[in-house]
Amino acid sequence: MKITFYGQNTLAIDVSGKHILVDPFISGNPFSKDKVDVLSLKADYILLTHAHEDHVLDAEAIAKNTGAKIISNYEIAMYYQAKGIDVHPMNHGGSWQFDFGKVKYVNAIHTSSFADGSNGGQPGGFVIEGEHKNIYIAGDTALTMDMKLIPLTTKLDLAILPIGDNFTMGIDDAILASDFVECDKVLGVHYDTFGFIEIDHEVAKRKFYDAEKDLMLLEIGEFLEL
């Protein structure tokens, strides 16, 4: 499983020969818009955690360019289905076996609405089991006790957590979240893109190190392999 970071919460996941994009927000991101060609990205599936613009801005263009299927909650799925895009609707607690692995849609505490005011349903995160590796994509969320449910059924190899604070949990709560999900290997996302979520990288890494955890902060286009 290869995971590439494209800024904010945007990830490309290559697993079992399939290309998955998570929360594509590139053309509006000052850190990625000049480094990544949106329409050159490969996608068989697009996972959307919620409807905010900094998570869905490029979803429609990429889906129409690649024919990718959008996986999200029911309201988001229906929004894109009405635009002629192939979708797979989910909701909290539900799981589905796709050709790249098993996906479970889990709880997140946040808000969710499209830029045009359309209903984005309830936000969520994803637990993906594929190629004998399991990852948790938290999406935008506060720290929540529901995270403790995840390790009851799935042993994680990586937790992908927001760390920018203000709109989501920050560093200290992300450390607690990694305790809750019982995963000490963390990829930080949702930071630095705009003023409200700028962080001190060295302080963040030191706090995770002091907690005996590994925080990875990738550059645009950098990847890790599980």
Backbone hydrogen bonds in HBPLUS format (Angstrom, degrees):
<---DONOR---> <-ACCEPTOR-->    atom                        ^
c    i                          cat <-CA-CA->   ^        H-A-AA   ^      H-
h    n   atom  resd res      DA  || num        DHA   H-A  angle D-A-AA Bond
n    s   type  num  typ     dist DA aas  dist angle  dist       angle   num
A0226-LEU N   A0001-MET O   2.87 MM 225  5.31 164.3  1.89 157.2 162.4     1
A0002-LYS N   A0014-ASP O   3.05 MM  12  5.09 162.9  2.08 143.4 148.2     2
A0014-ASP N   A0002-LYS O   2.84 MM  12  5.09 162.0  1.87 149.9 156.0     3
A0003-ILE N   A0224-LEU O   2.90 MM 221  5.45 170.2  1.91 162.8 166.1     4
A0224-LEU N   A0003-ILE O   2.93 MM 221  5.45 151.3  2.02 145.9 154.0     5
A0004-THR N   A0012-ALA O   2.79 MM   8  5.00 163.9  1.82 149.1 154.7     6
A0012-ALA N   A0004-THR O   2.89 MM   8  5.00 155.6  1.95 140.9 148.3     7
A0005-PHE N   A0222-GLU O   3.00 MM 217  5.87 168.4  2.02 171.7 170.2     8
A0221-GLY N   A0005-PHE O   2.70 MM 216  5.52 162.3  1.73 169.7 176.1     9
A0006-TYR N   A0010-THR O   2.92 MM   4  5.20 171.6  1.92 151.2 148.5    10
A0010-THR N   A0007-GLY O   2.81 MM   3  5.56 159.8  1.85 152.6 153.5    11
A0190-HIS N   A0008-GLN O   2.94 MM 182  4.40 171.0  1.95 118.1 118.4    12
A0011-LEU N   A0022-VAL O   3.19 MM  11  5.02 149.4  2.29 127.9 136.6    13
A0022-VAL N   A0011-LEU O   2.79 MM  11  5.02 154.6  1.86 151.0 155.2    14
A0013-ILE N   A0020-ILE O   2.70 MM   7  4.95 165.5  1.72 150.9 156.1    15
A0020-ILE N   A0013-ILE O   2.85 MM   7  4.95 159.0  1.89 146.5 152.7    16
A0015-VAL N   A0018-LYS O   3.06 MM   3  5.40 155.7  2.12 148.0 154.4    17
A0018-LYS N   A0015-VAL O   2.89 MM   3  5.40 164.6  1.92 121.2 126.3    18
A0044-ASP N   A0019-HIS O   2.64 MM  25  5.20 177.2  1.64 147.1 147.9    19
A0045-TYR N   A0019-HIS O   3.20 MM  26  6.62 151.9  2.28 154.9 158.7    20
A0021-LEU N   A0045-TYR O   2.93 MM  24  6.35 160.9  1.96 150.1 155.0    21
A0047-LEU N   A0021-LEU O   2.75 MM  26  6.19 158.4  1.79 161.9 167.9    22
A0023-ASP N   A0047-LEU O   2.88 MM  24  6.24 164.4  1.91 168.0 172.7    23
A0058-ASP N   A0024-PRO O   3.02 MM  34  5.42 165.0  2.05 155.9 155.0    24
A0029-ASN N   A0026-ILE O   3.05 MM   3  5.09 161.8  2.08 108.2 114.0    25
A0032-SER N   A0029-ASN O   3.10 MM   3  5.48 145.6  2.22 111.3 120.7    26
A0033-LYS N   A0029-ASN O   2.93 MM   4  5.61 159.2  1.97 172.2 170.6    27
A0035-LYS N   A0032-SER O   2.93 MM   3  5.07 153.0  2.00 109.1 118.0    28
A0036-VAL N   A0032-SER O   2.97 MM   4  5.80 142.2  2.11 170.0 169.2    29
A0040-SER N   A0037-ASP O   2.99 MM   3  5.41 161.6  2.03 115.4 121.1    30
A0041-LEU N   A0038-VAL O   3.24 MM   3  5.69 164.1  2.27 112.3 117.1    31
A0069-LYS N   A0044-ASP O   3.07 MM  25  6.38 161.8  2.10 135.4 132.4    32
A0046-ILE N   A0069-LYS O   2.86 MM  23  6.13 151.8  1.94 147.5 148.0    33
A0071-ILE N   A0046-ILE O   2.79 MM  25  6.02 164.9  1.81 156.0 159.5    34
A0048-LEU N   A0071-ILE O   3.08 MM  23  6.41 161.0  2.12 163.5 166.3    35
A0124-GLY N   A0049-THR O   3.05 MM  75  5.22 146.5  2.16 140.3 149.9    36
A0055-HIS N   A0052-HIS O   2.86 MM   3  5.58 143.7  1.99 127.5 130.9    37
A0056-VAL N   A0052-HIS O   3.19 MM   4  6.39 129.8  2.46 142.0 154.6    38
A0057-LEU N   A0053-GLU O   3.06 MM   4  5.05 141.7  2.21 145.9 142.3    39
A0059-ALA N   A0056-VAL O   2.98 MM   3  5.13 161.2  2.01 115.4 121.5    40
A0062-ILE N   A0058-ASP O   3.06 MM   4  6.13 164.7  2.08 154.2 158.7    41
A0063-ALA N   A0059-ALA O   2.88 MM   4  5.95 163.5  1.90 152.1 157.4    42
A0064-LYS N   A0060-GLU O   2.98 MM   4  6.12 162.0  2.01 152.1 156.5    43
A0065-ASN N   A0061-ALA O   2.99 MM   4  6.06 141.5  2.14 137.8 148.6    44
A0066-THR N   A0062-ILE O   2.89 MM   4  5.96 150.8  1.97 151.6 158.2    45
A0067-GLY N   A0063-ALA O   2.71 MM   4  5.17 143.4  1.84 139.1 147.9    46
A0070-ILE N   A0086-ASP O   2.95 MM  16  6.41 161.5  1.99 148.9 147.0    47
A0088-HIS N   A0070-ILE O   2.76 MM  18  6.14 146.2  1.88 161.6 159.4    48
A0090-MET N   A0072-SER O   2.72 MM  18  5.77 134.2  1.93 148.5 159.5    49
A0077-ALA N   A0073-ASN O   2.92 MM   4  6.06 165.3  1.94 159.5 164.5    50
A0078-MET N   A0074-TYR O   2.90 MM   4  6.12 159.7  1.94 153.3 158.2    51
A0079-TYR N   A0075-GLU O   3.04 MM   4  6.22 147.8  2.15 142.0 150.9    52
A0080-TYR N   A0076-ILE O   3.17 MM   4  6.52 155.7  2.23 152.2 156.6    53
A0081-GLN N   A0077-ALA O   2.84 MM   4  6.04 147.9  1.95 146.8 157.4    54
A0082-ALA N   A0078-MET O   3.07 MM   4  6.13 152.5  2.15 143.1 148.0    55
A0083-LYS N   A0080-TYR O   2.98 MM   3  5.04 146.4  2.10  99.5 110.1    56
A0085-ILE N   A0080-TYR O   3.17 MM   5  5.58 159.5  2.21 145.4 143.4    57
A0084-GLY N   A0081-GLN O   2.91 MM   3  5.13 158.6  1.95 114.5 116.5    58
A0094-GLY N   A0091-ASN O   3.01 MM   3  5.73 160.3  2.05 143.4 147.9    59
A0093-GLY N   A0105-TYR O   2.75 MM  12  5.75 154.2  1.82 169.6 171.6    60
A0105-TYR N   A0094-GLY O   2.96 MM  11  5.80 162.2  1.99 171.6 176.7    61
A0096-TRP N   A0103-VAL O   2.88 MM   7  5.47 144.8  2.01 146.6 158.1    62
A0103-VAL N   A0096-TRP O   2.94 MM   7  5.47 164.1  1.97 152.7 156.8    63
A0098-PHE N   A0101-GLY O   2.85 MM   3  5.22 153.3  1.92 149.8 147.3    64
A0101-GLY N   A0098-PHE O   3.29 MM   3  5.22 148.1  2.40  98.0 106.9    65
A0102-LYS N   A0129-GLU O   2.90 MM  27  5.07 141.8  2.05 148.1 149.5    66
A0129-GLU N   A0102-LYS O   2.85 MM  27  5.07 162.9  1.88 151.0 156.3    67
A0104-LYS N   A0127-VAL O   2.91 MM  23  5.11 153.5  1.98 144.5 152.9    68
A0127-VAL N   A0104-LYS O   2.92 MM  23  5.11 155.8  1.98 144.3 151.9    69
A0106-VAL N   A0125-GLY O   2.87 MM  19  5.05 161.0  1.90 130.9 136.8    70
A0125-GLY N   A0106-VAL O   2.84 MM  19  5.05 150.9  1.93 133.9 139.8    71
A0142-ALA N   A0109-ILE O   3.05 MM  33  5.43 133.0  2.27 131.6 144.9    72
A0114-PHE N   A0118-SER O   3.04 MM   4  5.16 163.1  2.07 145.4 149.5    73
A0117-GLY N   A0114-PHE O   2.91 MM   3  5.24 160.1  1.95 116.0 119.7    74
A0126-PHE N   A0137-ILE O   2.85 MM  11  5.09 153.5  1.92 142.4 150.0    75
A0137-ILE N   A0126-PHE O   2.73 MM  11  5.09 172.5  1.73 163.8 165.8    76
A0128-ILE N   A0135-ILE O   2.87 MM   7  5.34 158.2  1.92 153.6 160.5    77
A0135-ILE N   A0128-ILE O   2.91 MM   7  5.34 158.4  1.96 151.7 158.1    78
A0130-GLY N   A0133-LYS O   2.90 MM   3  5.41 171.9  1.90 164.0 162.0    79
A0133-LYS N   A0130-GLY O   2.94 MM   3  5.41 155.4  2.00 115.4 123.3    80
A0157-ASP N   A0134-ASN O   2.73 MM  23  5.35 175.3  1.74 151.9 152.9    81
A0136-TYR N   A0158-LEU O   3.04 MM  22  6.49 149.7  2.13 150.8 160.4    82
A0160-ILE N   A0136-TYR O   2.74 MM  24  5.88 170.9  1.74 174.3 176.2    83
A0138-ALA N   A0160-ILE O   3.04 MM  22  6.10 172.9  2.05 165.3 167.4    84
A0169-MET N   A0141-THR O   3.02 MM  28  6.37 146.2  2.14 152.1 142.4    85
A0147-MET N   A0144-THR O   3.09 MM   3  5.89 164.2  2.11 120.6 124.8    86
A0148-LYS N   A0145-MET O   2.95 MM   3  5.68 156.3  2.01 119.8 126.0    87
A0149-LEU N   A0146-ASP O   2.97 MM   3  5.52 160.5  2.01 114.8 121.1    88
A0150-ILE N   A0147-MET O   3.16 MM   3  5.66 146.0  2.29 110.4 118.4    89
A0152-LEU N   A0149-LEU O   3.14 MM   3  5.43 147.3  2.25 107.1 117.0    90
A0153-THR N   A0150-ILE O   3.17 MM   3  5.95 161.2  2.20 121.3 125.7    91
A0154-THR N   A0150-ILE O   2.96 MM   4  5.92 150.6  2.05 151.5 159.9    92
A0159-ALA N   A0185-LYS O   3.04 MM  26  6.38 161.0  2.08 158.2 164.4    93
A0187-LEU N   A0159-ALA O   2.93 MM  28  6.30 156.7  1.99 147.5 154.7    94
A0161-LEU N   A0187-LEU O   3.02 MM  26  6.33 140.6  2.18 148.8 160.9    95
A0189-VAL N   A0161-LEU O   2.97 MM  28  5.94 148.5  2.07 144.2 144.9    96
A0163-ILE N   A0189-VAL O   3.00 MM  26  6.21 145.8  2.12 176.6 172.0    97
A0165-ASP N   A0169-MET O   3.26 MM   4  4.86 150.8  2.35 120.0 111.4    98
A0167-PHE N   A0165-ASP O   2.72 MM   2  5.67 135.4  1.91 114.3  99.3    99
A0174-ALA N   A0170-GLY O   2.86 MM   4  5.97 145.7  1.98 150.2 161.3   100
A0175-ILE N   A0171-ILE O   2.99 MM   4  6.31 145.6  2.11 150.9 159.5   101
A0176-LEU N   A0172-ASP O   3.24 MM   4  6.61 154.8  2.31 141.2 147.5   102
A0177-ALA N   A0173-ASP O   2.77 MM   4  6.06 150.7  1.85 143.9 153.2   103
A0178-SER N   A0174-ALA O   2.93 MM   4  6.20 150.0  2.03 143.5 150.2   104
A0179-ASP N   A0175-ILE O   3.17 MM   4  6.54 140.8  2.34 138.0 148.4   105
A0179-ASP N   A0176-LEU O   2.97 MM   3  4.98 122.4  2.31  94.4 110.0   106
A0180-PHE N   A0176-LEU O   2.86 MM   4  6.25 156.7  1.91 151.6 158.4   107
A0181-VAL N   A0177-ALA O   2.92 MM   4  6.22 156.1  1.98 154.3 159.4   108
A0183-CYS N   A0178-SER O   2.98 MM   5  5.28 161.6  2.02 150.6 156.1   109
A0182-GLU N   A0179-ASP O   3.08 MM   3  4.87 147.0  2.19  96.4 106.5   110
A0214-ASP N   A0184-ASP O   2.88 MM  30  6.13 168.0  1.89 167.6 171.5   111
A0186-VAL N   A0214-ASP O   2.89 MM  28  6.04 176.4  1.89 173.7 173.0   112
A0216-MET N   A0186-VAL O   2.84 MM  30  6.21 160.0  1.88 160.4 167.3   113
A0188-GLY N   A0216-MET O   3.02 MM  28  6.11 165.2  2.04 159.1 163.5   114
A0192-ASP N   A0197-ILE O   2.75 MM   5  5.24 170.6  1.76 119.6 120.7   115
A0197-ILE N   A0194-PHE O   3.01 MM   3  5.98 160.5  2.05 133.9 138.8   116
A0198-GLU N   A0195-GLY O   3.48 MM   3  5.51 169.0  2.49 112.8 110.2   117
A0204-ALA N   A0200-ASP O   3.02 MM   4  6.25 163.0  2.05 156.2 161.3   118
A0205-LYS N   A0201-HIS O   2.94 MM   4  6.17 167.4  1.95 154.4 157.2   119
A0206-ARG N   A0202-GLU O   2.93 MM   4  6.02 157.0  1.98 144.9 151.8   120
A0207-LYS N   A0203-VAL O   2.95 MM   4  6.14 159.1  1.99 151.0 156.0   121
A0208-PHE N   A0204-ALA O   3.15 MM   4  6.44 160.4  2.19 150.2 155.0   122
A0209-TYR N   A0205-LYS O   2.85 MM   4  6.05 158.4  1.90 148.2 155.1   123
A0210-ASP N   A0206-ARG O   2.79 MM   4  5.99 160.2  1.83 152.6 157.4   124
A0211-ALA N   A0207-LYS O   3.13 MM   4  6.31 132.8  2.37 133.7 145.6   125
A0211-ALA N   A0208-PHE O   3.07 MM   3  5.01 129.5  2.33  93.5 107.6   126
A0213-LYS N   A0208-PHE O   2.80 MM   5  5.02 152.3  1.88 142.7 145.9   127
A0212-GLU N   A0209-TYR O   2.86 MM   3  4.90 155.5  1.92 109.5 113.5   128
A0222-GLU N   A0219-GLU O   2.92 MM   3  5.24 164.0  1.95 130.5 133.3   129
